[in-house]
């Protein structure tokens, strides 16, 4: 029956819309997972590397203060920023996520130890301290650049996932619209066909029901014409 086909098609469209919504939600969740991946891994290392750079710069300033005879100020600043550097280094060392990052962290650890020893040995600034400072800062920069590049790459991946999700959603929505139009055209044709059939059936039934009494009337008229008096006027004959 037409009603059954309508109901079945409606249920199919409801299921298709539900599937499209579930798929879109899954793709959005995937995009969110990529973004969370960036935040939970590389962002922590970027923040740690920036903190190490800042602390290292302040330690270098402390070394210059020591050269200028400001020993007490140099000591306080050095102690404070060694603690900050070490804390940031521990965060970076505990968050190794990229290829090659472990080797860079190991280089920073060695450079830090050499830099600290140069201070403890009260080495001459330009001869031993500054070269170790430059080398250690370069290693920290490598760590920073590695994780920044990874963040950019993963962000591009997230953008690609988003773009594909939007495209597929548009395609699937367009497919549903086209399917709906096709169903509407098919349904219209079925309704027209059913209407034509009902009209034909009605005309046939009406013709049959009208023909039966008309036939009886025709027979009566024929009898009247046969038995009509020759003296009947034209009016009476009519």
mmCIF file of the C-alpha atoms, coordinates in Angstrom:
data_MODEL
# 
_entry.id   MODEL 
# 
loop_
_atom_site.group_PDB 
_atom_site.id 
_atom_site.type_symbol 
_atom_site.label_atom_id 
_atom_site.label_alt_id 
_atom_site.label_comp_id 
_atom_site.label_asym_id 
_atom_site.label_entity_id 
_atom_site.label_seq_id 
_atom_site.pdbx_PDB_ins_code 
_atom_site.Cartn_x 
_atom_site.Cartn_y 
_atom_site.Cartn_z 
_atom_site.occupancy 
_atom_site.B_iso_or_equiv 
_atom_site.pdbx_formal_charge 
_atom_site.auth_seq_id 
_atom_site.auth_comp_id 
_atom_site.auth_asym_id 
_atom_site.auth_atom_id 
_atom_site.pdbx_PDB_model_num 
ATOM 1   C CA . UNK A 1 1   ? 0.000   0.000  0.000   1.00 0.00 ? 1   UNK A CA 1 
ATOM 2   C CA . UNK A 1 2   ? 1.058   3.581  -0.604  1.00 0.00 ? 2   UNK A CA 1 
ATOM 3   C CA . UNK A 1 3   ? 0.813   4.374  3.106   1.00 0.00 ? 3   UNK A CA 1 
ATOM 4   C CA . UNK A 1 4   ? 3.283   1.605  3.940   1.00 0.00 ? 4   UNK A CA 1 
ATOM 5   C CA . UNK A 1 5   ? 5.753   2.836  1.340   1.00 0.00 ? 5   UNK A CA 1 
ATOM 6   C CA . UNK A 1 6   ? 5.482   6.382  2.692   1.00 0.00 ? 6   UNK A CA 1 
ATOM 7   C CA . UNK A 1 7   ? 6.154   5.204  6.236   1.00 0.00 ? 7   UNK A CA 1 
ATOM 8   C CA . UNK A 1 8   ? 9.085   3.030  5.166   1.00 0.00 ? 8   UNK A CA 1 
ATOM 9   C CA . UNK A 1 9   ? 10.674  5.876  3.194   1.00 0.00 ? 9   UNK A CA 1 
ATOM 10  C CA . UNK A 1 10  ? 10.188  8.273  6.110   1.00 0.00 ? 10  UNK A CA 1 
ATOM 11  C CA . UNK A 1 11  ? 11.934  5.847  8.467   1.00 0.00 ? 11  UNK A CA 1 
ATOM 12  C CA . UNK A 1 12  ? 14.808  5.483  5.996   1.00 0.00 ? 12  UNK A CA 1 
ATOM 13  C CA . UNK A 1 13  ? 15.279  9.252  5.892   1.00 0.00 ? 13  UNK A CA 1 
ATOM 14  C CA . UNK A 1 14  ? 15.166  9.513  9.688   1.00 0.00 ? 14  UNK A CA 1 
ATOM 15  C CA . UNK A 1 15  ? 17.820  6.804  9.947   1.00 0.00 ? 15  UNK A CA 1 
ATOM 16  C CA . UNK A 1 16  ? 19.967  8.547  7.305   1.00 0.00 ? 16  UNK A CA 1 
ATOM 17  C CA . UNK A 1 17  ? 19.751  11.878 9.138   1.00 0.00 ? 17  UNK A CA 1 
ATOM 18  C CA . UNK A 1 18  ? 20.624  10.195 12.422  1.00 0.00 ? 18  UNK A CA 1 
ATOM 19  C CA . UNK A 1 19  ? 23.623  8.493  10.786  1.00 0.00 ? 19  UNK A CA 1 
ATOM 20  C CA . UNK A 1 20  ? 24.772  11.807 9.272   1.00 0.00 ? 20  UNK A CA 1 
ATOM 21  C CA . UNK A 1 21  ? 24.518  13.528 12.649  1.00 0.00 ? 21  UNK A CA 1 
ATOM 22  C CA . UNK A 1 22  ? 26.434  10.735 14.380  1.00 0.00 ? 22  UNK A CA 1 
ATOM 23  C CA . UNK A 1 23  ? 29.137  10.794 11.715  1.00 0.00 ? 23  UNK A CA 1 
ATOM 24  C CA . UNK A 1 24  ? 29.504  14.589 11.978  1.00 0.00 ? 24  UNK A CA 1 
ATOM 25  C CA . UNK A 1 25  ? 29.761  14.349 15.765  1.00 0.00 ? 25  UNK A CA 1 
ATOM 26  C CA . UNK A 1 26  ? 32.444  11.672 15.439  1.00 0.00 ? 26  UNK A CA 1 
ATOM 27  C CA . UNK A 1 27  ? 34.474  13.818 13.033  1.00 0.00 ? 27  UNK A CA 1 
ATOM 28  C CA . UNK A 1 28  ? 34.191  16.831 15.336  1.00 0.00 ? 28  UNK A CA 1 
ATOM 29  C CA . UNK A 1 29  ? 35.359  14.678 18.214  1.00 0.00 ? 29  UNK A CA 1 
ATOM 30  C CA . UNK A 1 30  ? 38.342  13.598 16.101  1.00 0.00 ? 30  UNK A CA 1 
ATOM 31  C CA . UNK A 1 31  ? 39.236  17.243 15.401  1.00 0.00 ? 31  UNK A CA 1 
ATOM 32  C CA . UNK A 1 32  ? 38.979  17.976 19.120  1.00 0.00 ? 32  UNK A CA 1 
ATOM 33  C CA . UNK A 1 33  ? 41.230  14.999 19.864  1.00 0.00 ? 33  UNK A CA 1 
ATOM 34  C CA . UNK A 1 34  ? 43.884  16.344 17.488  1.00 0.00 ? 34  UNK A CA 1 
ATOM 35  C CA . UNK A 1 35  ? 43.721  19.776 19.134  1.00 0.00 ? 35  UNK A CA 1 
ATOM 36  C CA . UNK A 1 36  ? 43.934  18.194 22.582  1.00 0.00 ? 36  UNK A CA 1 
ATOM 37  C CA . UNK A 1 37  ? 46.891  16.165 21.366  1.00 0.00 ? 37  UNK A CA 1 
ATOM 38  C CA . UNK A 1 38  ? 48.688  19.383 20.463  1.00 0.00 ? 38  UNK A CA 1 
ATOM 39  C CA . UNK A 1 39  ? 47.920  20.978 23.829  1.00 0.00 ? 39  UNK A CA 1 
ATOM 40  C CA . UNK A 1 40  ? 48.778  17.954 25.930  1.00 0.00 ? 40  UNK A CA 1 
ATOM 41  C CA . UNK A 1 41  ? 52.096  17.196 24.240  1.00 0.00 ? 41  UNK A CA 1 
ATOM 42  C CA . UNK A 1 42  ? 53.881  19.942 22.338  1.00 0.00 ? 42  UNK A CA 1 
ATOM 43  C CA . UNK A 1 43  ? 52.464  22.977 24.084  1.00 0.00 ? 43  UNK A CA 1 
ATOM 44  C CA . UNK A 1 44  ? 53.889  21.851 27.424  1.00 0.00 ? 44  UNK A CA 1 
ATOM 45  C CA . UNK A 1 45  ? 57.343  21.463 25.890  1.00 0.00 ? 45  UNK A CA 1 
ATOM 46  C CA . UNK A 1 46  ? 57.121  24.861 24.170  1.00 0.00 ? 46  UNK A CA 1 
ATOM 47  C CA . UNK A 1 47  ? 56.251  26.555 27.467  1.00 0.00 ? 47  UNK A CA 1 
ATOM 48  C CA . UNK A 1 48  ? 59.074  24.707 29.226  1.00 0.00 ? 48  UNK A CA 1 
ATOM 49  C CA . UNK A 1 49  ? 61.614  25.682 26.545  1.00 0.00 ? 49  UNK A CA 1 
ATOM 50  C CA . UNK A 1 50  ? 60.575  29.329 26.722  1.00 0.00 ? 50  UNK A CA 1 
ATOM 51  C CA . UNK A 1 51  ? 60.898  29.253 30.508  1.00 0.00 ? 51  UNK A CA 1 
ATOM 52  C CA . UNK A 1 52  ? 64.370  27.712 30.201  1.00 0.00 ? 52  UNK A CA 1 
ATOM 53  C CA . UNK A 1 53  ? 65.458  30.409 27.759  1.00 0.00 ? 53  UNK A CA 1 
ATOM 54  C CA . UNK A 1 54  ? 64.249  33.170 30.058  1.00 0.00 ? 54  UNK A CA 1 
ATOM 55  C CA . UNK A 1 55  ? 65.932  31.648 33.115  1.00 0.00 ? 55  UNK A CA 1 
ATOM 56  C CA . UNK A 1 56  ? 69.129  31.098 31.161  1.00 0.00 ? 56  UNK A CA 1 
ATOM 57  C CA . UNK A 1 57  ? 69.211  34.749 30.096  1.00 0.00 ? 57  UNK A CA 1 
ATOM 58  C CA . UNK A 1 58  ? 68.825  35.813 33.724  1.00 0.00 ? 58  UNK A CA 1 
ATOM 59  C CA . UNK A 1 59  ? 71.635  33.475 34.776  1.00 0.00 ? 59  UNK A CA 1 
ATOM 60  C CA . UNK A 1 60  ? 73.846  35.056 32.152  1.00 0.00 ? 60  UNK A CA 1 
ATOM 61  C CA . UNK A 1 61  ? 72.995  38.456 33.579  1.00 0.00 ? 61  UNK A CA 1 
ATOM 62  C CA . UNK A 1 62  ? 73.984  37.147 37.014  1.00 0.00 ? 62  UNK A CA 1 
ATOM 63  C CA . UNK A 1 63  ? 77.363  36.110 35.599  1.00 0.00 ? 63  UNK A CA 1 
ATOM 64  C CA . UNK A 1 64  ? 77.920  39.645 34.336  1.00 0.00 ? 64  UNK A CA 1 
ATOM 65  C CA . UNK A 1 65  ? 76.918  41.055 37.718  1.00 0.00 ? 65  UNK A CA 1 
ATOM 66  C CA . UNK A 1 66  ? 79.565  38.822 39.285  1.00 0.00 ? 66  UNK A CA 1 
ATOM 67  C CA . UNK A 1 67  ? 82.132  40.150 36.821  1.00 0.00 ? 67  UNK A CA 1 
ATOM 68  C CA . UNK A 1 68  ? 81.201  43.673 37.897  1.00 0.00 ? 68  UNK A CA 1 
ATOM 69  C CA . UNK A 1 69  ? 81.665  42.884 41.573  1.00 0.00 ? 69  UNK A CA 1 
ATOM 70  C CA . UNK A 1 70  ? 77.977  42.577 42.473  1.00 0.00 ? 70  UNK A CA 1 
ATOM 71  C CA . UNK A 1 71  ? 78.511  39.153 44.015  1.00 0.00 ? 71  UNK A CA 1 
ATOM 72  C CA . UNK A 1 72  ? 75.515  39.077 46.364  1.00 0.00 ? 72  UNK A CA 1 
ATOM 73  C CA . UNK A 1 73  ? 73.033  40.149 43.722  1.00 0.00 ? 73  UNK A CA 1 
ATOM 74  C CA . UNK A 1 74  ? 74.586  37.703 41.288  1.00 0.00 ? 74  UNK A CA 1 
ATOM 75  C CA . UNK A 1 75  ? 74.261  34.857 43.815  1.00 0.00 ? 75  UNK A CA 1 
ATOM 76  C CA . UNK A 1 76  ? 70.582  35.529 44.578  1.00 0.00 ? 76  UNK A CA 1 
ATOM 77  C CA . UNK A 1 77  ? 69.644  35.850 40.920  1.00 0.00 ? 77  UNK A CA 1 
ATOM 78  C CA . UNK A 1 78  ? 71.634  32.773 39.988  1.00 0.00 ? 78  UNK A CA 1 
ATOM 79  C CA . UNK A 1 79  ? 69.996  30.610 42.671  1.00 0.00 ? 79  UNK A CA 1 
ATOM 80  C CA . UNK A 1 80  ? 66.502  31.762 41.754  1.00 0.00 ? 80  UNK A CA 1 
ATOM 81  C CA . UNK A 1 81  ? 66.842  31.156 38.047  1.00 0.00 ? 81  UNK A CA 1 
ATOM 82  C CA . UNK A 1 82  ? 68.710  27.882 38.395  1.00 0.00 ? 82  UNK A CA 1 
ATOM 83  C CA . UNK A 1 83  ? 65.667  26.587 40.235  1.00 0.00 ? 83  UNK A CA 1 
ATOM 84  C CA . UNK A 1 84  ? 63.358  27.881 37.518  1.00 0.00 ? 84  UNK A CA 1 
ATOM 85  C CA . UNK A 1 85  ? 65.546  26.437 34.772  1.00 0.00 ? 85  UNK A CA 1 
ATOM 86  C CA . UNK A 1 86  ? 65.698  23.047 36.470  1.00 0.00 ? 86  UNK A CA 1 
ATOM 87  C CA . UNK A 1 87  ? 61.926  22.951 36.999  1.00 0.00 ? 87  UNK A CA 1 
ATOM 88  C CA . UNK A 1 88  ? 61.292  23.805 33.352  1.00 0.00 ? 88  UNK A CA 1 
ATOM 89  C CA . UNK A 1 89  ? 63.862  21.247 32.240  1.00 0.00 ? 89  UNK A CA 1 
ATOM 90  C CA . UNK A 1 90  ? 62.184  18.543 34.311  1.00 0.00 ? 90  UNK A CA 1 
ATOM 91  C CA . UNK A 1 91  ? 58.845  19.325 32.608  1.00 0.00 ? 91  UNK A CA 1 
ATOM 92  C CA . UNK A 1 92  ? 60.452  19.089 29.174  1.00 0.00 ? 92  UNK A CA 1 
ATOM 93  C CA . UNK A 1 93  ? 62.313  15.883 30.028  1.00 0.00 ? 93  UNK A CA 1 
ATOM 94  C CA . UNK A 1 94  ? 59.083  14.300 31.233  1.00 0.00 ? 94  UNK A CA 1 
ATOM 95  C CA . UNK A 1 95  ? 57.203  15.260 28.062  1.00 0.00 ? 95  UNK A CA 1 
ATOM 96  C CA . UNK A 1 96  ? 59.266  13.771 25.217  1.00 0.00 ? 96  UNK A CA 1 
ATOM 97  C CA . UNK A 1 97  ? 56.861  13.166 22.328  1.00 0.00 ? 97  UNK A CA 1 
ATOM 98  C CA . UNK A 1 98  ? 58.692  13.927 19.070  1.00 0.00 ? 98  UNK A CA 1 
ATOM 99  C CA . UNK A 1 99  ? 61.426  12.025 17.192  1.00 0.00 ? 99  UNK A CA 1 
ATOM 100 C CA . UNK A 1 100 ? 64.827  13.497 18.055  1.00 0.00 ? 100 UNK A CA 1 
ATOM 101 C CA . UNK A 1 101 ? 63.528  15.261 21.158  1.00 0.00 ? 101 UNK A CA 1 
ATOM 102 C CA . UNK A 1 102 ? 65.201  12.841 23.554  1.00 0.00 ? 102 UNK A CA 1 
ATOM 103 C CA . UNK A 1 103 ? 68.636  13.576 22.069  1.00 0.00 ? 103 UNK A CA 1 
ATOM 104 C CA . UNK A 1 104 ? 68.061  17.321 22.394  1.00 0.00 ? 104 UNK A CA 1 
ATOM 105 C CA . UNK A 1 105 ? 66.975  16.939 26.027  1.00 0.00 ? 105 UNK A CA 1 
ATOM 106 C CA . UNK A 1 106 ? 70.130  14.905 26.717  1.00 0.00 ? 106 UNK A CA 1 
ATOM 107 C CA . UNK A 1 107 ? 72.248  17.661 25.112  1.00 0.00 ? 107 UNK A CA 1 
ATOM 108 C CA . UNK A 1 108 ? 70.526  20.279 27.292  1.00 0.00 ? 108 UNK A CA 1 
ATOM 109 C CA . UNK A 1 109 ? 71.225  18.198 30.388  1.00 0.00 ? 109 UNK A CA 1 
ATOM 110 C CA . UNK A 1 110 ? 74.940  17.957 29.524  1.00 0.00 ? 110 UNK A CA 1 
ATOM 111 C CA . UNK A 1 111 ? 75.139  21.630 28.628  1.00 0.00 ? 111 UNK A CA 1 
ATOM 112 C CA . UNK A 1 112 ? 73.423  22.638 31.842  1.00 0.00 ? 112 UNK A CA 1 
ATOM 113 C CA . UNK A 1 113 ? 75.840  20.615 33.961  1.00 0.00 ? 113 UNK A CA 1 
ATOM 114 C CA . UNK A 1 114 ? 78.855  22.114 32.167  1.00 0.00 ? 114 UNK A CA 1 
ATOM 115 C CA . UNK A 1 115 ? 77.416  25.609 32.499  1.00 0.00 ? 115 UNK A CA 1 
ATOM 116 C CA . UNK A 1 116 ? 76.826  25.151 36.225  1.00 0.00 ? 116 UNK A CA 1 
ATOM 117 C CA . UNK A 1 117 ? 80.340  23.760 36.728  1.00 0.00 ? 117 UNK A CA 1 
ATOM 118 C CA . UNK A 1 118 ? 81.841  26.767 34.980  1.00 0.00 ? 118 UNK A CA 1 
ATOM 119 C CA . UNK A 1 119 ? 80.117  28.989 37.532  1.00 0.00 ? 119 UNK A CA 1 
ATOM 120 C CA . UNK A 1 120 ? 81.212  26.858 40.444  1.00 0.00 ? 120 UNK A CA 1 
ATOM 121 C CA . UNK A 1 121 ? 84.800  26.906 39.180  1.00 0.00 ? 121 UNK A CA 1 
ATOM 122 C CA . UNK A 1 122 ? 84.542  30.697 38.946  1.00 0.00 ? 122 UNK A CA 1 
ATOM 123 C CA . UNK A 1 123 ? 85.834  30.469 35.405  1.00 0.00 ? 123 UNK A CA 1 
ATOM 124 C CA . UNK A 1 124 ? 86.559  33.530 33.313  1.00 0.00 ? 124 UNK A CA 1 
ATOM 125 C CA . UNK A 1 125 ? 83.303  34.698 31.670  1.00 0.00 ? 125 UNK A CA 1 
ATOM 126 C CA . UNK A 1 126 ? 84.343  35.162 28.047  1.00 0.00 ? 126 UNK A CA 1 
ATOM 127 C CA . UNK A 1 127 ? 86.615  32.142 28.047  1.00 0.00 ? 127 UNK A CA 1 
ATOM 128 C CA . UNK A 1 128 ? 84.363  29.422 29.507  1.00 0.00 ? 128 UNK A CA 1 
ATOM 129 C CA . UNK A 1 129 ? 81.002  30.717 30.729  1.00 0.00 ? 129 UNK A CA 1 
ATOM 130 C CA . UNK A 1 130 ? 79.824  32.562 27.631  1.00 0.00 ? 130 UNK A CA 1 
ATOM 131 C CA . UNK A 1 131 ? 80.605  29.702 25.161  1.00 0.00 ? 131 UNK A CA 1 
ATOM 132 C CA . UNK A 1 132 ? 78.692  27.255 27.337  1.00 0.00 ? 132 UNK A CA 1 
ATOM 133 C CA . UNK A 1 133 ? 75.836  29.712 27.631  1.00 0.00 ? 133 UNK A CA 1 
ATOM 134 C CA . UNK A 1 134 ? 75.658  30.064 23.844  1.00 0.00 ? 134 UNK A CA 1 
ATOM 135 C CA . UNK A 1 135 ? 75.757  26.295 23.327  1.00 0.00 ? 135 UNK A CA 1 
ATOM 136 C CA . UNK A 1 136 ? 73.081  25.643 25.962  1.00 0.00 ? 136 UNK A CA 1 
ATOM 137 C CA . UNK A 1 137 ? 70.815  28.355 24.586  1.00 0.00 ? 137 UNK A CA 1 
ATOM 138 C CA . UNK A 1 138 ? 71.176  26.895 21.089  1.00 0.00 ? 138 UNK A CA 1 
ATOM 139 C CA . UNK A 1 139 ? 70.062  23.470 22.388  1.00 0.00 ? 139 UNK A CA 1 
ATOM 140 C CA . UNK A 1 140 ? 67.066  25.028 24.129  1.00 0.00 ? 140 UNK A CA 1 
ATOM 141 C CA . UNK A 1 141 ? 66.194  26.819 20.874  1.00 0.00 ? 141 UNK A CA 1 
ATOM 142 C CA . UNK A 1 142 ? 66.336  23.489 19.047  1.00 0.00 ? 142 UNK A CA 1 
ATOM 143 C CA . UNK A 1 143 ? 63.877  22.011 21.540  1.00 0.00 ? 143 UNK A CA 1 
ATOM 144 C CA . UNK A 1 144 ? 61.579  25.012 21.146  1.00 0.00 ? 144 UNK A CA 1 
ATOM 145 C CA . UNK A 1 145 ? 61.684  24.945 17.342  1.00 0.00 ? 145 UNK A CA 1 
ATOM 146 C CA . UNK A 1 146 ? 61.094  21.185 17.219  1.00 0.00 ? 146 UNK A CA 1 
ATOM 147 C CA . UNK A 1 147 ? 57.912  21.434 19.251  1.00 0.00 ? 147 UNK A CA 1 
ATOM 148 C CA . UNK A 1 148 ? 56.707  24.586 17.509  1.00 0.00 ? 148 UNK A CA 1 
ATOM 149 C CA . UNK A 1 149 ? 57.114  22.850 14.146  1.00 0.00 ? 149 UNK A CA 1 
ATOM 150 C CA . UNK A 1 150 ? 55.211  19.831 15.503  1.00 0.00 ? 150 UNK A CA 1 
ATOM 151 C CA . UNK A 1 151 ? 52.399  22.111 16.692  1.00 0.00 ? 151 UNK A CA 1 
ATOM 152 C CA . UNK A 1 152 ? 52.141  23.712 13.251  1.00 0.00 ? 152 UNK A CA 1 
ATOM 153 C CA . UNK A 1 153 ? 52.128  20.306 11.576  1.00 0.00 ? 153 UNK A CA 1 
ATOM 154 C CA . UNK A 1 154 ? 49.442  18.920 13.882  1.00 0.00 ? 154 UNK A CA 1 
ATOM 155 C CA . UNK A 1 155 ? 47.410  22.097 13.507  1.00 0.00 ? 155 UNK A CA 1 
ATOM 156 C CA . UNK A 1 156 ? 47.551  21.647 9.730   1.00 0.00 ? 156 UNK A CA 1 
ATOM 157 C CA . UNK A 1 157 ? 46.416  18.039 10.228  1.00 0.00 ? 157 UNK A CA 1 
ATOM 158 C CA . UNK A 1 158 ? 43.492  19.265 12.310  1.00 0.00 ? 158 UNK A CA 1 
ATOM 159 C CA . UNK A 1 159 ? 42.566  21.775 9.602   1.00 0.00 ? 159 UNK A CA 1 
ATOM 160 C CA . UNK A 1 160 ? 42.651  19.030 6.973   1.00 0.00 ? 160 UNK A CA 1 
ATOM 161 C CA . UNK A 1 161 ? 40.432  16.810 9.114   1.00 0.00 ? 161 UNK A CA 1 
ATOM 162 C CA . UNK A 1 162 ? 38.011  19.715 9.575   1.00 0.00 ? 162 UNK A CA 1 
ATOM 163 C CA . UNK A 1 163 ? 37.992  20.454 5.844   1.00 0.00 ? 163 UNK A CA 1 
ATOM 164 C CA . UNK A 1 164 ? 37.330  16.830 4.952   1.00 0.00 ? 164 UNK A CA 1 
ATOM 165 C CA . UNK A 1 165 ? 34.565  16.635 7.548   1.00 0.00 ? 165 UNK A CA 1 
ATOM 166 C CA . UNK A 1 166 ? 32.854  19.741 6.179   1.00 0.00 ? 166 UNK A CA 1 
ATOM 167 C CA . UNK A 1 167 ? 33.164  18.477 2.597   1.00 0.00 ? 167 UNK A CA 1 
ATOM 168 C CA . UNK A 1 168 ? 31.779  15.044 3.430   1.00 0.00 ? 168 UNK A CA 1 
ATOM 169 C CA . UNK A 1 169 ? 28.929  16.589 5.419   1.00 0.00 ? 169 UNK A CA 1 
ATOM 170 C CA . UNK A 1 170 ? 28.007  18.790 2.448   1.00 0.00 ? 170 UNK A CA 1 
ATOM 171 C CA . UNK A 1 171 ? 28.201  15.817 0.060   1.00 0.00 ? 171 UNK A CA 1 
ATOM 172 C CA . UNK A 1 172 ? 26.068  13.592 2.286   1.00 0.00 ? 172 UNK A CA 1 
ATOM 173 C CA . UNK A 1 173 ? 23.550  16.386 2.860   1.00 0.00 ? 173 UNK A CA 1 
ATOM 174 C CA . UNK A 1 174 ? 23.328  17.002 -0.891  1.00 0.00 ? 174 UNK A CA 1 
ATOM 175 C CA . UNK A 1 175 ? 22.847  13.262 -1.458  1.00 0.00 ? 175 UNK A CA 1 
ATOM 176 C CA . UNK A 1 176 ? 19.985  13.219 1.040   1.00 0.00 ? 176 UNK A CA 1 
ATOM 177 C CA . UNK A 1 177 ? 18.397  16.242 -0.636  1.00 0.00 ? 177 UNK A CA 1 
ATOM 178 C CA . UNK A 1 178 ? 18.662  14.604 -4.070  1.00 0.00 ? 178 UNK A CA 1 
ATOM 179 C CA . UNK A 1 179 ? 17.244  11.371 -2.696  1.00 0.00 ? 179 UNK A CA 1 
ATOM 180 C CA . UNK A 1 180 ? 14.377  13.346 -1.175  1.00 0.00 ? 180 UNK A CA 1 
ATOM 181 C CA . UNK A 1 181 ? 13.675  15.057 -4.503  1.00 0.00 ? 181 UNK A CA 1 
ATOM 182 C CA . UNK A 1 182 ? 13.764  11.701 -6.281  1.00 0.00 ? 182 UNK A CA 1 
ATOM 183 C CA . UNK A 1 183 ? 11.363  10.245 -3.763  1.00 0.00 ? 183 UNK A CA 1 
ATOM 184 C CA . UNK A 1 184 ? 9.035   13.242 -4.118  1.00 0.00 ? 184 UNK A CA 1 
ATOM 185 C CA . UNK A 1 185 ? 8.965   12.875 -7.917  1.00 0.00 ? 185 UNK A CA 1 
ATOM 186 C CA . UNK A 1 186 ? 8.354   9.109  -7.606  1.00 0.00 ? 186 UNK A CA 1 
ATOM 187 C CA . UNK A 1 187 ? 5.637   9.652  -5.031  1.00 0.00 ? 187 UNK A CA 1 
ATOM 188 C CA . UNK A 1 188 ? 3.962   12.281 -7.208  1.00 0.00 ? 188 UNK A CA 1 
ATOM 189 C CA . UNK A 1 189 ? 3.944   9.872  -10.143 1.00 0.00 ? 189 UNK A CA 1 
ATOM 190 C CA . UNK A 1 190 ? 2.472   7.121  -7.950  1.00 0.00 ? 190 UNK A CA 1 
ATOM 191 C CA . UNK A 1 191 ? -0.217  9.462  -6.651  1.00 0.00 ? 191 UNK A CA 1 
ATOM 192 C CA . UNK A 1 192 ? -1.111  10.566 -10.197 1.00 0.00 ? 192 UNK A CA 1 
ATOM 193 C CA . UNK A 1 193 ? -1.278  6.952  -11.320 1.00 0.00 ? 193 UNK A CA 1 
ATOM 194 C CA . UNK A 1 194 ? -3.464  6.034  -8.362  1.00 0.00 ? 194 UNK A CA 1 
ATOM 195 C CA . UNK A 1 195 ? -5.713  9.024  -9.035  1.00 0.00 ? 195 UNK A CA 1 
ATOM 196 C CA . UNK A 1 196 ? -6.084  8.037  -12.695 1.00 0.00 ? 196 UNK A CA 1 
ATOM 197 C CA . UNK A 1 197 ? -6.966  4.497  -11.677 1.00 0.00 ? 197 UNK A CA 1 
ATOM 198 C CA . UNK A 1 198 ? -9.550  5.710  -9.174  1.00 0.00 ? 198 UNK A CA 1 
ATOM 199 C CA . UNK A 1 199 ? -11.031 8.057  -11.771 1.00 0.00 ? 199 UNK A CA 1 
ATOM 200 C CA . UNK A 1 200 ? -11.283 5.257  -14.335 1.00 0.00 ? 200 UNK A CA 1 
ATOM 201 C CA . UNK A 1 201 ? -12.880 2.977  -11.764 1.00 0.00 ? 201 UNK A CA 1 
ATOM 202 C CA . UNK A 1 202 ? -15.380 5.695  -10.803 1.00 0.00 ? 202 UNK A CA 1 
ATOM 203 C CA . UNK A 1 203 ? -16.312 6.430  -14.409 1.00 0.00 ? 203 UNK A CA 1 
ATOM 204 C CA . UNK A 1 204 ? -16.745 2.708  -15.110 1.00 0.00 ? 204 UNK A CA 1 
ATOM 205 C CA . UNK A 1 205 ? -18.944 2.194  -12.058 1.00 0.00 ? 205 UNK A CA 1 
ATOM 206 C CA . UNK A 1 206 ? -20.967 5.353  -12.763 1.00 0.00 ? 206 UNK A CA 1 
ATOM 207 C CA . UNK A 1 207 ? -21.467 4.344  -16.392 1.00 0.00 ? 207 UNK A CA 1 
ATOM 208 C CA . UNK A 1 208 ? -22.660 0.906  -15.383 1.00 0.00 ? 208 UNK A CA 1 
ATOM 209 C CA . UNK A 1 209 ? -25.001 2.205  -12.709 1.00 0.00 ? 209 UNK A CA 1 
ATOM 210 C CA . UNK A 1 210 ? -26.490 4.822  -15.064 1.00 0.00 ? 210 UNK A CA 1 
ATOM 211 C CA . UNK A 1 211 ? -26.752 2.492  -18.077 1.00 0.00 ? 211 UNK A CA 1 
ATOM 212 C CA . UNK A 1 212 ? -29.047 -0.008 -16.298 1.00 0.00 ? 212 UNK A CA 1 
ATOM 213 C CA . UNK A 1 213 ? -31.980 2.397  -15.558 1.00 0.00 ? 213 UNK A CA 1 
ATOM 214 C CA . UNK A 1 214 ? -31.512 4.150  -18.885 1.00 0.00 ? 214 UNK A CA 1 
ATOM 215 C CA . UNK A 1 215 ? -31.907 0.851  -20.696 1.00 0.00 ? 215 UNK A CA 1 
ATOM 216 C CA . UNK A 1 216 ? -35.176 0.231  -18.840 1.00 0.00 ? 216 UNK A CA 1 
ATOM 217 C CA . UNK A 1 217 ? -36.390 3.733  -19.697 1.00 0.00 ? 217 UNK A CA 1 
ATOM 218 C CA . UNK A 1 218 ? -35.437 3.232  -23.338 1.00 0.00 ? 218 UNK A CA 1 
ATOM 219 C CA . UNK A 1 219 ? -37.495 0.024  -23.485 1.00 0.00 ? 219 UNK A CA 1 
ATOM 220 C CA . UNK A 1 220 ? -40.484 1.834  -21.999 1.00 0.00 ? 220 UNK A CA 1 
ATOM 221 C CA . UNK A 1 221 ? -40.160 4.649  -24.506 1.00 0.00 ? 221 UNK A CA 1 
ATOM 222 C CA . UNK A 1 222 ? -39.984 2.200  -27.403 1.00 0.00 ? 222 UNK A CA 1 
ATOM 223 C CA . UNK A 1 223 ? -43.201 0.535  -26.204 1.00 0.00 ? 223 UNK A CA 1 
ATOM 224 C CA . UNK A 1 224 ? -44.926 3.892  -25.938 1.00 0.00 ? 224 UNK A CA 1 
ATOM 225 C CA . UNK A 1 225 ? -43.858 4.830  -29.440 1.00 0.00 ? 225 UNK A CA 1 
ATOM 226 C CA . UNK A 1 226 ? -45.121 1.526  -30.851 1.00 0.00 ? 226 UNK A CA 1 
ATOM 227 C CA . UNK A 1 227 ? -48.535 1.811  -29.177 1.00 0.00 ? 227 UNK A CA 1 
ATOM 228 C CA . UNK A 1 228 ? -49.010 5.549  -29.664 1.00 0.00 ? 228 UNK A CA 1 
ATOM 229 C CA . UNK A 1 229 ? -52.298 6.570  -31.311 1.00 0.00 ? 229 UNK A CA 1 
ATOM 230 C CA . UNK A 1 230 ? -52.040 7.845  -34.882 1.00 0.00 ? 230 UNK A CA 1 
ATOM 231 C CA . UNK A 1 231 ? -54.063 10.859 -33.781 1.00 0.00 ? 231 UNK A CA 1 
ATOM 232 C CA . UNK A 1 232 ? -51.271 11.951 -31.324 1.00 0.00 ? 232 UNK A CA 1 
ATOM 233 C CA . UNK A 1 233 ? -50.025 15.442 -31.926 1.00 0.00 ? 233 UNK A CA 1 
ATOM 234 C CA . UNK A 1 234 ? -46.411 16.350 -32.477 1.00 0.00 ? 234 UNK A CA 1 
ATOM 235 C CA . UNK A 1 235 ? -46.302 17.733 -28.966 1.00 0.00 ? 235 UNK A CA 1 
ATOM 236 C CA . UNK A 1 236 ? -47.562 14.434 -27.583 1.00 0.00 ? 236 UNK A CA 1 
ATOM 237 C CA . UNK A 1 237 ? -45.087 12.474 -29.670 1.00 0.00 ? 237 UNK A CA 1 
ATOM 238 C CA . UNK A 1 238 ? -42.261 14.694 -28.428 1.00 0.00 ? 238 UNK A CA 1 
# 
